Amino acid sequence: MNRWADDKELYLEIAEYAGDSADALFSLLHNWQSSLPSLRDTCTYKDIIEQSRKSKSYSKQWLSIVATGIAAVIVIGIVLFNRFVEKPSQAPAICKAAIGNVLVQRGHEYINLTNGMEVLQSDTIVCDKGSMAVIEIGSATLRIDENSKVSIDSLQKTQALSLAASMDKGILYATVQKLQKGDSILVKTKTAVAGIRGTSFLVKSDSKSTRLFVIDGKVLL
């Protein structure tokens, strides 16, 4: 379909006004119309609407790409933050020896403590008569003797070690290598709290009293 009328209709319209000059005028207008693009090559209101839709679609696509890029940057930032900012984590506590009947109370469950087993924060170690356990925690080695009950209250490690153990009863022998800056090791009983500073000591405790024997180094009470 063309944007001009067909030749016959055009000539009749010209003849009505041009009279004898209709032929010459018709030829001139016909040549001019021939130089114009067809309707399908020009923009109509439908073309404009379609182009607008395409433009909106392009804008939405572009916004989607930008949003995805921003989200990716945020995720990468979180990953890098978690990677390079060290968070407190549980220090490894490993059973080096378990002799006799040694149990670990973990929540409401009791399990046998065995060599190489990991001891977790909030675990309670119970040694029956004739039993003994040796636990290695960072720079500290704890030997729990028979008829003893020791709980690991806090056990964390970032750049520094933080250990807090509480003893209900029994005998605990501790050997601690020289502590690094920021390290903290505490042993609590029902009647005392001992802060360890690179030493070897023995704690004997019951419900009424606590006796502390310093073998080497310093203990802060």
C-alpha positions, 0 to 999 in steps of 0.5 A, a space after each residue: 500500500 502506498 501513501 498516495 492515491 492511485 494515478 486515476 484518482 489523482 488526475 481527476 482531482 487535479 483536472 477539477 481545478 487545473 483544467 487545461 493545465 491538468 496534464 502538466 501538473 499531474 506529471 509534476 506531482 506524479 514525479 514528486 510523489 514517486 520520490 517519496 517513501 512508501 507508507 511501510 517505510 515511514 513512522 505511523 502512530 503504531 510504529 511510535 507505540 511499538 518503538 516506545 514499548 521497545 524503549 521501555 523494554 530496553 530500559 527495564 533490561 538495562 535496569 535489570 543488568 544494573 541491579 544484578 551488578 549491584 547485587 553481585 558487588 554486595 555479595 562479593 563484599 560480604 564474602 571478602 569481609 567474612 574471609 578476611 575478618 576473622 571471627 571467633 571460632 572454637 579452639 580445638 580441644 582433643 582428648 590425648 588419653 582416656 583411661 578407665 571409665 571416662 564420660 562426656 556429658 553433651 547436652 542430655 547425652 552421655 558418651 564415652 570419651 576416647 583417644 583422639 575425640 574432640 571435646 566441645 564447648 559446654 561439654 562436661 567430662 566425668 572421670 569415675 574411680 580409677 579413671 583419668 583423662 588428658 585434654 589438650 587445648 591450644 597451649 594448655 594441657 589438662 589432666 583430669 583425675 579420678 572422681 572429678 567433674 570438669 566442664 568446658 564453659 568457654 572455648 574460643 580462638 581468634 588470634 588469641 585463646 580464650 578458655 574457661 573451665 569449671 570444676 565441681 569436684 575432684 583434682 585437675 592438673 594443668 600445664 600451660 605453655 607461655 601464653 601469647 598476648 591476649 590469651 586467657 585461661 581461667 579455672 573456676 571452682 565453687 569457691 575460687 577462680 584461678 587465672 593462669 599465666 604460663 605455669 603448672 599447677 594442681 587444683 583440688 576442690 570439693 563443695 566446701 573448699 579449694 586447694 591450689 598447688 603452684 608447681 611452676 610460674 604464676 597463678 592469679 586468684 
